[in-house]
Amino acid sequence: MLDVTKRVLLFVEDDDSLLQQMKEYFINLDNEVYTATSLEEAKKAVQSIAFDAIVLDVVLPDGSGLELLKDTQLPPVIILSDLSDEKNILEGFENGIVDYIVKPCSMLLLKTRLSLRLLPIEKSVIECRGIKLNIRYRSVFYQQKEIHLTSSEFNILHFLMTHPNQFFLANEIYEQVWKSKSLNTTTIKRHLSTLRRKMIEVEPKKTFILTQFGNGYAFISEERI
């Protein structure tokens, strides 16, 4: 059953009526709910609370909700917006969101989309070859040293680590991570290149993400001699 319960959620919305509706609905599902009506309030909230997910409006009184996505430690973010053109939707995905919902949206649909993006609580930490990826806190460490990733890089690494030793083409990674068709692979290849560089910087002697011409990219779960 698709459900959302016992989670810590943040709703960022300047429409008081809609914000109250979302708050009451998800509190009734036994969630801990926080709200923000501006970009500044949202920034303060994510700095002090570890959320399981954020539902974010784009047009806010003090700026674009996309500014919040510059925080590299964000949990899964779903945009809920009046903006329905392809340019805005693609911009959201390129900045690391996991879903984009166009208003108006029923609470049942929002709950269903949220449930598909939330990971089981017991699977909140993944460890392999000295890398510790914490989904709840959106952090990645290698032997106690933090690897600072953008939201998009984190999402890609999480996908590859949960499918170890399997090769995926760039467009396949995009479609699996962002659940939409890839119109071009330039953006995803740039994210993959930066992610591989950061992994090499933290441990030059090990290959964590392997590339093979024609096969794509894979996270390697065992040392290769």
C-alpha positions as CSV (number, residue, x, y, z in Angstrom):
1,M,0.0,0.0,0.0
2,L,1.3,3.4,-1.0
3,D,1.3,5.5,2.2
4,V,3.2,8.3,4.0
5,T,3.4,7.9,7.7
6,K,5.8,8.6,10.6
7,R,7.9,10.9,8.5
8,V,9.4,14.4,9.0
9,L,8.1,16.6,6.1
10,L,8.5,20.3,5.1
11,F,5.9,22.1,3.0
12,V,7.1,25.4,1.4
13,E,4.1,27.3,0.1
14,D,2.9,30.9,0.2
15,D,-0.8,30.1,-0.3
16,D,-2.0,29.9,3.3
17,S,-5.1,27.8,2.4
18,L,-3.2,25.2,0.5
19,L,-0.5,25.1,3.1
20,Q,-3.0,24.5,5.9
21,Q,-4.7,21.8,3.8
22,M,-1.4,19.9,3.3
23,K,-0.4,20.3,6.9
24,E,-3.6,18.9,8.3
25,Y,-3.8,16.1,5.8
26,F,-0.3,14.8,6.5
27,I,-0.5,15.3,10.3
28,N,-3.6,13.1,10.2
29,L,-1.4,10.4,8.6
30,D,0.8,10.5,11.7
31,N,3.6,12.6,10.2
32,E,5.7,15.4,11.8
33,V,4.9,18.4,9.6
34,Y,6.7,21.7,9.3
35,T,5.7,24.6,7.1
36,A,7.4,27.7,5.5
37,T,5.8,30.5,3.6
38,S,9.0,32.0,2.2
39,L,12.4,31.0,0.9
40,E,14.1,32.5,4.0
41,E,11.9,30.4,6.3
42,A,12.6,27.3,4.3
43,K,16.4,27.8,4.4
44,K,16.3,28.2,8.2
45,A,14.2,25.0,8.5
46,V,16.6,22.8,6.5
47,Q,19.5,24.1,8.5
48,S,18.1,22.9,11.8
49,I,15.9,19.8,11.0
50,A,16.6,16.6,9.1
51,F,13.6,16.1,6.8
52,D,12.5,13.0,5.0
53,A,11.1,15.0,2.1
54,I,10.3,18.6,1.0
55,V,7.3,19.7,-1.1
56,L,8.4,23.0,-2.6
57,D,6.6,25.8,-4.5
58,V,8.7,27.7,-7.1
59,V,7.2,31.2,-6.9
60,L,7.7,32.5,-3.4
61,P,7.5,36.1,-2.0
62,D,11.2,36.5,-1.5
63,G,12.6,34.5,-4.5
64,S,12.5,31.3,-6.4
65,G,12.1,28.1,-4.6
66,L,14.8,26.7,-6.8
67,E,17.3,28.7,-4.7
68,L,16.7,26.2,-1.9
69,L,18.1,23.4,-4.1
70,K,21.6,24.9,-3.8
71,D,21.8,23.3,-0.3
72,T,23.7,20.1,-1.0
73,Q,22.2,18.3,2.1
74,L,18.6,18.3,1.0
75,P,16.3,15.2,1.2
76,P,14.2,14.3,-1.8
77,V,12.4,17.4,-3.1
78,I,9.1,17.5,-5.0
79,I,8.1,20.7,-6.7
80,L,4.4,21.6,-6.5
81,S,3.9,24.6,-8.7
82,D,1.5,26.5,-11.1
83,L,4.4,26.7,-13.6
84,S,3.7,23.9,-16.2
85,D,6.0,24.8,-19.1
86,E,8.7,22.3,-20.0
87,K,11.5,24.8,-19.3
88,N,10.6,25.1,-15.6
89,I,10.1,21.4,-15.2
90,L,13.5,20.5,-16.8
91,E,15.2,23.2,-14.7
92,G,13.8,21.6,-11.6
93,F,15.1,18.1,-12.5
94,E,18.5,19.5,-13.5
95,N,18.7,21.0,-10.0
96,G,18.1,17.7,-8.3
97,I,14.4,17.4,-7.6
98,V,12.8,13.9,-7.7
99,D,9.4,14.9,-9.0
100,Y,7.4,17.8,-10.4
101,I,3.6,18.2,-9.8
102,V,1.6,20.9,-11.5
103,K,-1.2,22.5,-9.5
104,P,-4.0,21.9,-8.8
105,C,-3.3,18.6,-7.1
106,S,-5.4,16.5,-4.8
107,M,-4.0,15.4,-1.4
108,L,-4.3,11.8,-2.5
109,L,-2.2,12.3,-5.6
110,L,0.4,14.2,-3.6
111,K,0.5,11.5,-1.0
112,T,1.0,8.8,-3.7
113,R,3.8,10.7,-5.4
114,L,5.5,11.3,-2.0
115,S,5.3,7.7,-1.1
116,L,7.0,6.7,-4.3
117,R,10.0,9.0,-3.5
118,L,10.4,8.1,0.2
119,L,12.8,5.3,1.0
120,P,12.0,2.7,3.7
121,I,13.3,4.0,7.0
122,E,15.3,0.8,7.6
123,K,17.2,1.4,4.4
124,S,18.3,4.9,5.2
125,V,22.1,4.1,5.3
126,I,24.1,2.3,2.6
127,E,27.7,1.2,3.2
128,C,30.1,-0.3,0.7
129,R,33.9,-0.2,0.3
130,G,34.3,2.4,3.0
131,I,31.6,4.7,1.6
132,K,28.7,5.5,3.9
133,L,25.7,7.1,2.2
134,N,23.0,8.4,4.6
135,I,19.7,9.0,2.8
136,R,18.1,10.7,5.8
137,Y,20.8,13.3,6.2
138,R,21.8,13.4,2.5
139,S,25.5,12.9,3.4
140,V,28.3,10.8,2.0
141,F,31.5,9.9,3.9
142,Y,34.5,7.9,2.9
143,Q,36.4,6.6,5.9
144,Q,35.2,9.6,8.1
145,K,35.9,12.1,5.4
146,E,32.9,13.9,3.9
147,I,32.4,14.0,0.2
148,H,30.4,17.1,-0.7
149,L,27.9,16.3,-3.4
150,T,25.2,18.3,-5.1
151,S,21.6,17.0,-4.8
152,S,21.8,15.6,-8.3
153,E,25.2,13.9,-7.7
154,F,23.8,12.4,-4.5
155,N,20.8,11.0,-6.3
156,I,23.0,9.4,-9.0
157,L,25.4,7.9,-6.5
158,H,22.5,6.5,-4.5
159,F,21.0,4.9,-7.6
160,L,24.3,3.3,-8.6
161,M,25.1,2.0,-5.1
162,T,21.7,0.4,-4.9
163,H,22.4,-1.4,-8.3
164,P,26.1,-2.4,-7.8
165,N,28.1,-3.8,-10.7
166,Q,25.3,-3.1,-13.2
167,F,26.1,-0.8,-16.1
168,F,23.7,1.9,-17.1
169,L,23.9,4.4,-20.0
170,A,23.5,8.1,-19.2
171,N,20.0,8.3,-20.4
172,E,19.0,5.1,-18.4
173,I,20.4,6.7,-15.2
174,Y,18.4,9.9,-15.9
175,E,15.2,8.0,-16.5
176,Q,15.7,5.8,-13.4
177,V,16.7,8.6,-11.1
178,W,14.3,11.3,-12.3
179,K,11.5,9.0,-13.5
180,S,11.1,10.9,-16.8
181,K,12.4,10.6,-20.4
182,S,15.8,12.1,-21.0
183,L,15.6,14.7,-23.7
184,N,19.4,14.9,-23.9
185,T,22.3,13.4,-22.0
186,T,24.5,16.5,-21.7
187,T,23.4,17.4,-18.2
188,I,23.5,13.9,-16.8
189,K,27.0,13.3,-18.3
190,R,28.2,16.5,-16.6
191,H,26.9,15.3,-13.3
192,L,28.5,11.9,-13.7
193,S,31.8,13.4,-14.7
194,T,31.9,15.7,-11.6
195,L,30.8,12.8,-9.3
196,R,33.6,10.6,-10.6
197,R,36.1,13.4,-10.1
198,K,35.0,13.9,-6.5
199,M,35.3,10.2,-5.8
200,I,38.8,10.1,-7.3
201,E,39.9,13.1,-5.3
202,V,38.9,11.4,-2.0
203,E,40.6,8.1,-2.9
204,P,42.8,8.2,-6.1
205,K,43.9,4.6,-5.8
206,K,40.4,3.1,-6.0
207,T,37.8,3.0,-8.8
208,F,34.3,3.4,-7.4
209,I,32.5,4.3,-10.6
210,L,33.7,2.5,-13.6
211,T,32.9,3.6,-17.2
212,Q,32.9,1.2,-20.2
213,F,32.4,2.4,-23.7
214,G,29.1,1.3,-25.0
215,N,27.9,0.0,-21.6
216,G,27.9,3.1,-19.5
217,Y,28.5,3.6,-15.8
218,A,28.6,1.2,-12.8
219,F,29.4,1.4,-9.1
220,I,31.9,-1.3,-8.4
221,S,31.2,-3.1,-5.1
222,E,34.5,-5.0,-4.9
223,E,38.1,-4.2,-5.3
224,R,39.6,-4.9,-8.7
225,I,43.2,-6.1,-9.0
